[in-house]
Amino acid sequence: MFQVGDAITIEYVNENKEVKTAKSKVLENNTDDICIHYPADKETGRTIYLNQHTEITVFFFDEHQIPYKCTSEVIGKRKEDIPMIVISIPPKEEMIRLQRREYLRVDTMVKTTITQADHGTFETLIVNMSAGGVAIVIPEGVALREYGEVVTEFILPLKEPVEIKAIAEINRVYQDEQTGKTKAIMEFSDITNDKQQHIMKYCFQQQLLTRVKKA
């Protein structure tokens, strides 16, 4: 279920009995546990130090981008080149698949401008799109900040072109073995309903065109 490099979200209760959320990244995948980066608080970005035996809930996406959650526990720490936390992982049958709205997803080639705070702006291509998010190609020499949010801007090539501007959260960065390119999967975290409706319309039209070409 887990792969090295996957981004995960951690939910835990702090010393003030408040439910907090942090983000981390899988560094090592073992049979019954995984090693992760020291988590960073989702709101402040500060490093979180979780004590041993702390119970946590882990939210993650599998290789098919299906969301899951599982109950876990901090079982140790490792001090190597990169300090790591070791957390337990339950059997797959004990993991809970989360429900979310399913959007029609299509392959495409749409130019986009990506802006990441303090890391500048670059242009690239959206290669996969849905009303829930997009997948982009990461150009050589560009490094996206882990777990970060970006602003994506692009124009939907509808009969009357529509300009889209939305905030998206980076869920996963991976190497596409077929193309050899580095890609990022991003989920919209702030987008208006009317913009999503335009994207759904575009995806529906693209699906129809694909069916016509195959016919």
C-alpha positions in Angstrom: 0.0 0.0 0.0 2.9 2.4 0.8 5.7 3.3 -1.5 8.9 5.2 -0.8 8.3 8.9 -1.5 4.6 8.8 -0.9 3.2 11.8 1.0 1.0 11.0 4.0 -1.1 13.0 6.4 -1.0 12.3 10.2 -3.8 13.2 12.7 -2.9 13.1 16.4 -4.0 14.6 19.7 -1.5 17.1 21.3 -0.7 17.8 24.9 -3.6 20.3 25.0 -6.1 17.6 23.9 -6.4 19.3 20.5 -6.7 17.2 17.3 -3.8 18.3 15.0 -2.8 17.5 11.5 0.7 17.1 10.1 2.3 15.9 6.9 5.2 13.6 6.2 6.8 11.4 3.6 7.6 7.7 3.5 11.3 7.1 3.6 11.4 3.3 4.0 8.7 0.6 3.6 8.9 -2.6 5.7 6.5 -5.4 6.3 4.8 -4.2 9.5 6.1 -0.6 9.8 7.3 2.3 7.7 9.9 5.0 8.4 8.9 8.6 7.8 10.2 12.1 7.9 9.6 14.0 11.1 6.1 15.4 10.5 5.5 19.1 9.7 2.4 20.8 11.1 0.0 21.5 8.3 -0.8 25.0 9.5 2.5 26.3 10.7 5.0 24.1 8.9 6.9 23.5 12.1 8.5 20.1 12.8 6.4 17.9 15.1 8.1 15.6 17.6 5.9 12.6 18.4 6.7 10.6 21.5 7.0 6.8 21.4 3.6 5.0 21.8 1.7 8.0 20.5 -1.4 6.8 18.7 -2.0 8.4 15.3 -4.3 8.1 12.3 -2.5 8.0 8.9 -4.3 9.2 5.8 -2.8 8.2 2.4 -3.4 7.4 -1.3 -2.6 4.0 -2.7 -1.0 3.4 -6.1 -4.4 4.0 -7.8 -4.9 7.3 -6.0 -7.7 5.8 -3.8 -7.7 7.4 -0.3 -7.3 5.3 2.8 -6.8 5.7 6.5 -5.4 3.5 9.2 -4.7 3.6 12.9 -1.0 3.6 13.8 1.4 4.1 16.6 4.9 5.6 17.0 7.2 2.6 17.8 10.6 4.2 17.5 13.1 6.6 16.1 16.1 6.2 13.9 19.1 8.6 13.7 20.8 8.2 10.3 21.6 10.7 7.6 18.0 11.7 7.8 16.3 11.5 11.2 13.2 9.2 10.9 10.2 8.1 12.9 9.1 4.5 12.8 5.4 3.9 12.8 3.4 0.6 12.9 1.3 -0.4 9.9 -1.7 -2.7 10.2 -2.7 -5.4 7.7 -4.4 -4.2 4.6 -7.7 -5.7 5.6 -7.7 -3.4 8.7 -7.3 -0.2 6.5 -10.3 1.8 5.8 -11.1 3.0 2.2 -12.4 6.5 2.3 -15.3 7.7 0.2 -14.9 10.7 -2.0 -16.7 12.1 -5.0 -15.5 10.4 -8.2 -14.7 12.7 -11.0 -14.3 11.8 -14.7 -10.6 11.8 -15.4 -9.1 12.2 -18.9 -5.6 12.4 -20.4 -4.9 15.8 -22.0 -2.2 18.2 -23.0 -3.0 21.6 -21.6 -0.4 24.3 -20.9 -0.3 25.6 -17.3 1.6 28.0 -15.1 2.5 26.8 -11.6 3.4 29.2 -8.8 4.9 28.0 -5.6 5.4 30.4 -2.7 9.1 31.4 -2.4 10.0 29.0 -5.2 9.0 31.0 -8.2 6.9 30.2 -11.3 7.3 27.7 -14.1 5.4 26.6 -17.1 4.6 23.0 -17.9 1.9 20.7 -19.2 -1.2 19.1 -17.6 -1.2 15.5 -18.8 -4.2 14.3 -16.8 -7.2 16.2 -15.5 -10.4 15.9 -13.5 -12.6 18.4 -11.6 -10.8 17.1 -8.5 -7.2 17.8 -9.6 -4.5 17.5 -12.2 -1.3 15.6 -13.0 1.6 17.7 -14.4 5.0 17.1 -15.8 7.8 18.6 -13.7 10.4 20.2 -15.9 14.1 19.3 -15.4 15.7 21.5 -12.8 12.4 22.3 -11.0 11.9 21.0 -7.5 8.5 21.2 -5.9 8.4 21.8 -2.2 7.3 18.6 -0.4 3.7 18.6 0.9 3.2 22.1 -0.4 0.4 24.0 -2.1 0.8 25.7 -5.5 -1.3 28.0 -7.6 -2.1 26.5 -11.0 -3.4 28.7 -13.9 -4.5 27.4 -17.2 -7.0 28.0 -20.0 -9.5 25.3 -20.8 -9.8 25.0 -24.6 -13.6 24.9 -24.8 -15.6 26.6 -27.5 -15.4 29.7 -25.4 -12.1 29.3 -23.6 -12.3 29.5 -19.8 -9.5 30.7 -17.6 -8.9 28.5 -14.5 -7.0 29.6 -11.4 -7.0 27.3 -8.4 -4.9 26.3 -5.4 -3.8 22.7 -5.4 -2.0 20.4 -2.9 0.8 18.1 -4.0 -0.2 14.6 -3.2 2.5 12.6 -4.9 5.7 13.2 -7.0 6.9 10.1 -9.0 8.9 8.9 -11.9 6.8 7.8 -14.8 8.6 4.6 -16.0 6.9 4.7 -19.5 8.0 8.2 -20.4 10.9 8.7 -18.0 9.5 12.0 -16.9 8.9 13.2 -13.4 5.3 13.9 -12.7 3.2 15.3 -9.8 -0.4 14.5 -8.9 -2.2 17.5 -7.3 -5.6 17.8 -5.7 -7.5 21.0 -5.8 -7.8 22.5 -2.3 -9.4 25.8 -3.3 -11.4 26.1 -6.5 -14.9 27.6 -7.2 -17.8 25.4 -8.1 -18.3 27.1 -11.4 -14.6 26.4 -12.4 -15.1 22.8 -11.5 -18.2 22.6 -13.6 -16.2 24.0 -16.6 -13.5 21.3 -16.0 -16.2 18.6 -15.8 -17.6 19.8 -19.1 -14.2 19.8 -20.7 -13.4 16.2 -19.5 -16.8 15.0 -20.7 -16.1 16.5 -24.2 -12.6 14.9 -24.3 -14.1 11.5 -23.4 -16.6 11.9 -26.2 -13.9 12.8 -28.7 -11.8 9.8 -27.6 -14.8 7.5 -28.2 -15.4 9.0 -31.6 -11.8 8.4 -32.6 -11.9 4.8 -31.5 -15.2 4.1 -33.3 
